[in-house]
Amino acid sequence: MKNTSAILVMIVLVIIVAAGAFFAGMKYQQSKSPRLGNFQGLRNGQLQGGQNQGLRPVNGEIIAQDEQSITVKLSDGSSKIVLIGESTSINKSAEGSKNDLIVGENVAVFGTNNSDGSVTAQNIQLNPEFRGAPAGSNN
């Protein structure tokens, strides 16, 4: 009888410790963000920093450009104005510049969404290759 009680107490303690470890592991995992970089200098396919959590890239063809912005045609036929600032990095196979933003080029833009629907670019990838998605898709 004494052995049965001791075994029962041990089983209950093991279950309590296992449940506590499981929930502690879940909380730890929630506090960590995944690190799946899809683009050079990016984390989770986004720029590192506090302003850009949860952003989706703007993918498509440049249909207009000026000194401070480009307009990108999206796969659904709509367009998005992308604002270009001094801190915007522009990349192709090597470092690029505003002069590389030419109408007809495909781009992937990462930045912050503005209340008017435009995007302030933090990074622009020229001629990006999207695995499993045709050029100009917005996914």
Secondary structure, DSSP 8 states (H G I E B T S, - for coil): -HHHHHHHHHHHHHHHHHHHHHHHHHHHHHHS------STTEETTEESSGGGTT---EEEEEEEE-SSEEEEE-TTS-EEEEEEEEEEEEESSSB--GGG--TT-EEEEEEEE-TTS-EEEEEEEES---TTS-TT---
